[in-house]
């Protein structure tokens, strides 16, 4: 592609006016914006949210705004490249921190975007998805796939806070984002599937294989089991990092169509420099402390903090204590579009 593309200034005013009247525009002055040479030129910028700064703001929101007036009491984490108020943290991922106080409930609704929650603190909270009650324990990953009815409740005595991750930017771009409301759901009288059908990796209920399995058979991934699996992997790992992908236990596919989740364990004082990836991502710290560098910007992180990285970012991690992290990324979306890419540093 030529480096000497023409500009609008090269074109006479009368020609520009005639094009505007005809409802067209020349491609060549805009070519480098939509097809930059060699690699994308993202609008998204590295972002960092310190949980100790967010927590008081969330609790104050609980004092100022009853959940009945908010429906979902959330502080949105906006991409710095787009500015405060942007309803996205990366090109394809929305992040928000949500609060539910003891005795509160958030009414049932369903929406076209898919969502997942990483539980940050508190006990006694739960989500009901299509009638299945999913307890919320710190570090758990809880899914609310697109089109599934879900509501939230709180039976404990302390605030419950979780990180919301949605593929909302994709649906906004497609003009396909909408929600429907309903009363609270009746709950099934049994534990969720993670405690009944899917207690161990590689084991699924015996059934007639012609019978259709739910698209999302397991919607809660308990952190205790995830940490145990990471520790076991690290025991026999030559690398300073152990990584485990969250998958559908019946198919092995990613848990959601457009968002993936990878749990990571980082050894202390070992540097990790992954290859460049075409995905955008967010890192949420479950436990531990450390430092990361994203495109030359250093972030010191601790428990419950969150930071993001745009596509093809140069990222390095160095934990200063044993650390556990969940990475939220859009690789499933890119795989479906056929363009996921890795490049050496």
N, C-alpha and C positions, 0 to 999 in steps of 0.2 A: 504494500500500500504506500502510495507516495507520501513523502514527508512534506511536500509543497502543495498541500490542498488549498484551493481557493477559499476566500472568506466572503461574507456578505458585502463587505466594503468594496469588493472587486466588482460588484454588480450595480448597474445604474438604478437610481431611485425609481424610475418609471417601471422598470422590470420587477423590482421588489414589490411595488404597489400592485402591479398586474397579478403577480403570484398570490399576494394576500387576498385579492378579490376573488381569485379562482379557488382559494382554500388549499393551496399547496405551498411547499417550501423546498428549497434545494437541499439534497442530502449532503453534498460534499463539504459545506462549512461545518456540519455537525458530526462528520464521520468519526473524528478522533474522540469525541465525547462518548459516543455509543459503542465504538469499537476501538478502544485504546490499544496501542501497539504492545504485543508481547504478554501483557498481564492486565487484569482489571485495575481500575483506579477507583477504589471504594470511597463512598461518602462516609461510611461507618468509621468511627474512631474508637480506639481503646477506651474503655470505661471502667471505673472502679467505684464500688459502693461499700463503705465501711459499716458493718452491722451495728456497731456501738453508736454510730451517728444516726442510723435509721430507726433503731428501736424506740428511743424516746419520742420521735415524731409519730410513729405508729401508735404508741400508747396514748399520746395526746389526741390523735385522731379518734381513738376509742372514747375519749372524754367529750370531744366536740361533736361527733357525728354518730348517732345511734345507727346500728346496722340496718334498721328498717328504712332509714333515709339514704343509705349507701348501696344496699343490696349486697355488694361486695366491697369491703373496706380495704382498699389497696393503695399503696404508693407506687406509682409507675417509675421504673428505672429507665430513663431516656438516654439514647445514644448521644454522646457529646458532639458527634459530627452533625447531628440534626437539631440539637438544642433541646432544652428543657421543655417537656410537654410532648415530645415525640413519642408516639405509641409503639416504639420498638427500641430494642437494645442493640440489635444487629440488623443486617439486611432482611433477615427472615424470622428472627426470634424476638418475641415480646417477653419482657420480664417485669414482674411486680411483686412487692412484698405485701402479704395479706394478714390481717389480724381478725381473730374471733375471740370474744371474751366469754367467760363462764356463763352458761345459761342461754347464750345467743344461738340463733339459727339463721342460716342464709337460705332463702327459698330456692326451690328447684327451678332450674332452667336448663336448656340445652342450646348449643350453638354450633355453627358450621366449623369454626376452628377447633383443633384438638388442643388439649391442655394437659399438663402434668404438674404435680406439686412435689417439691422437696421440703419435708417438714424441718423447720429450723429450731423451734423450741416449744416446750409445753407438752402437757399430757391431757387426755380426756377428749380431744377433738376427734371428729370423724367426718368422712365424706360418704354419702350414699350414692352409688352409681348404678342406675337401672335396678334399684331395690337391694343391691349388695352393700352392706355396711362395711366400710374400710377404716379401721382404726388408724390414728395418726401418731406415730412415734418418731422421735428425732432421727433424721437421716432417711426415713422411708421415702420411696418414690411411689406416688399415687397417680394413676392415670384417670383422666376424664376425656375419652376420645370424642372426636367430633360427632354430633348427633345423639350422644348419650345423655339422658336426664341425670342431673346430679344436684345434690344439695349438701349443705354442711351443718353440723351441729356440734355442741360442746357440753360434755357431761362432767368436766373436771372443775378445778377451782383456781386455775391460773391461766394467764393469756396463752393462746396458741397462735403461733406465727408460722407461715410457710411461704416459700418462694414459688410463685406461679411462672410457668414457662408455656407460651402458646405460639402456634404458627400463625398468629393473627395478621402480621404484615403481609403474608402471602394472600390471605383471603380478602384483605382490604384492597390489595392491588388488583385482584381478580373481580372486585366488586361483588363478592359472594359472601360477605360477612353479615350474619344476622343471628338473632337469638329468639327463643320462645320461653315463656314463663309458665310455671305450674305450681300447685301446692306441694308441700313436703311429701316425699314418697313413703309408701308402706315398705317396711324393711323385712327381708327374709329372715326367718328364725334359724340362722345358722352362721358360723364364722365365714369369713371371706375365703376365696379360692386359694389364696396363698397358705392358708392354714388347713385346708382340706384336700384339694386335688393336687396341689403342686408344692409339696413339702420338700422335695429333693430334686436336684438336677438330673435329667435323663429319665425321670419317671412321670408318667401321665396315666390318668385313669383308663382302665381297660373298658372298651366299648365297641359297639358295632361301628366299624370304620366308615360305613356309608352314612352314618348319622352326622349331620353338619355340626361342627364345633363353633362356638361363638368366635367372632372376629377378634375379640379381646378377652380371652379366657381368664387371664390373670391381670388384675388391675392394681394390686399393691405388691411392692417388692420391699420386704422388710430389710432395714439397714443391718440388723444384727447378722443375718445370713450373708449379706454382701461383704461385710467386713471380715467375717470368718473365711470366706472364699478368697479374698484378697490376701489375707495373712498366709493362708496355705500356699497360694501361688508364689508369694514372695519367698517362702522358705526354700523353694527349689528353683529360684529365678536367678540368672546371672546378671540381669539388668537391675538398675537402681529404681525401676518402676514396675509395678504390676497393674494390669488393666483388664477390666471385665466389662463386656457389653451387656446391657439389659436387652433381653429378647423375649419374644412370644414363646412360651414353653411348648406349644403344640407345633409350631412351624419353624422356629429358629429365626424368623424375620425380626426386624426392628420392632420395638413396641408400638411405635406410631408411624404413620405413612411418611411424614415429612420431618420428624425430629428424632434424633438418636440420643442415647444417654450412656456414658461410659464412666464407670467408677474406677478411680485411680488410687494407688497407694504409693507414696514417695518415701524413699529412704532419706534419712537426715544427712545433710551435708554432701549430697551427691548431685551433680549438675545433670540436667536432662535437657537436650536440645532436639526436639522432634523435627521431622522434615516439614517443609512448607506444604500446607494443604489448602485446597480450594474452598474449604468450608469456613463459615463464620461460627463462632462458638462462645460459650459462657462457662466460666469455671466457678463452682460454688464450693467453698471450703467446709467440709463436715467437721474435721478435727485437725489440729496442728497449726504450725506457723511456718512462714517461709517468705521467699521473694521470687518474683517472676519479672521478666523483661519482655515487653510486647512492643515490637518495632522501636526499640531504643528507649522506651519509657519504663522505668522501674516501679514496681508496686510491692510494698510489704504487706502481706496478708496474714490474717489470723482466723480463728474459728468463726464460721457463719458469714464471712465476707464473700463478695461476688465481684468478678471482673470479666471483661469481654475482650475479644480479639476479632478484627475483621478478617476477610479472606486473605489467604497467602501471607499471613503475619509471620514474622520471625519471632518465635516464642522460646523462652528458656525458663526452667523452673529450678529452684534450689530450696528444698525444705530445710529449716533449721531445727525441726523436730520431726518425728514420725508424723506424716500427714496423710489425710484421706480427702479426696476431692471427687466431685461429680462434674463431668464435662457434658454440657448440653450442646448439641451441634446439629447441623442440617445435612449431614451426609446422606441419610435416607432419601431426602428430596433430590439431592444431586445424583445419587445412584439411579433414581427413577428417570431423571432427565438425561442420563447417560454422559455426564461430563465431570464427575468427580476426578480430581487430579492431585497427585503429589509430586513435589519437586525437591531435589536435594538443596541443602542450604549452600 
